[in-house]
Amino acid sequence: MSATMRAVRNTTHGGPRLLKVQDVEVPRRRPGEVLVQVHAAGVSYPDVLQSRGEYQNRVPLPFTVGSEFSGVILEADPESGFTVVDRVVGVVSDGAFADYVVAPADRVLPLPDNIDFTSAAAMPINVLSAEFALNERGHVQAGETVLIHGAAGGLGLALTQQAKLRGATVISVVSTPEKAELAGRMGADFTISPHDFLDQARHITDGRGVDVVLDPVGGERFTDSLRSLTREGRLLVLGFTGGSIPTVRVNRLLLTNTTIVGVAWEGLMPECGVSLPDQWERLAPHLADGALEPLISAVLPLAEAPEAVAMLDERRAKGKLVLTVRS
């Protein structure tokens, strides 16, 4: 193994297009960590935020960006449960857009033989965030109706897949016919447009309203999302890709016994109260039968990482973007 490697570096907090591919030293692992030879890396919204220094977990400049990866183990402690050349998938707070990455052993997961490295790299953040939202925070049950904003994005599609696996009816909010086709392909029962989603949701539910709203967008949709809920409905807040953080008049919650639930999957944070191995184990049957296969819209080489992050930032990506690091 060479002493240096390629890495996509943030040196300025200037945004995606100012990221640079540079040669840096291969990172050294500490006890409790594993060293992984990266084969592919997924592009996620935290990478956009990190390119500007806006992510909640601040990393001092300069640093290697990238949060999710797949590859093979090169070094691991005996007690980690991993051995050299094990195929794995994992997440880190930073450092995945590189030839090699060091990760805490509990953020690395065994990769089933039926999943290739490219598909695997598209999974961790979206698949595990969706499982956390639907299972641990939303308690979505069979027979319930869920409305998903941003449903053609990577997280939205993962939410759609897993909500259907839980026996829910899914209403996907999408902005174009092309995105509607993607959502339908992943199992959405209905696809509706953002500008009149409240009226359409009421029509679909015969005026009853939906049981759960899953919202990674925020912004001006928030109030109508509350209005779209049936009595004792739940609105799950997964993020604010729409750019603005909404406020709520709490009398709306009182009148209809509405619950607003924060969904902060902590897999990328230094302190994580969620067990990723336990989540992966719960999803194992669906991983085995291919039910969680991600929709990948583009695969680019590592050298084009700045463009890939910019595509996500500029909402030009449908589904998931993946970087090929090693062929």
Secondary structure, DSSP 8 states (H G I E B T S, - for coil): --SEEEEEEESS---GGG-EEEEEE-----TTEEEEEEEEEEE-HHHHHHHTT-SSS---SSEE---EEEEEEEE--GGGS--TT-EEEEE-SS--SBSEEEEEGGGEEE--TTS-HHHHHTSHHHHHHHHIIIIIIS---TT-EEEETTTTBHHHHHHHHHHHHTT-EEEEE-SSHHHHHHHHHTT-SEEE-GGGHHHHHHHHTTTS-EEEEEES--GGGHHHHHHTEEEEEEEEE---TTS------THHHHHHT-EEEE----TTSSS--S-HHHHHHHHHHHHHTTTT---EEEEEEGGGHHHHHHHHHTT--SBEEEEE---
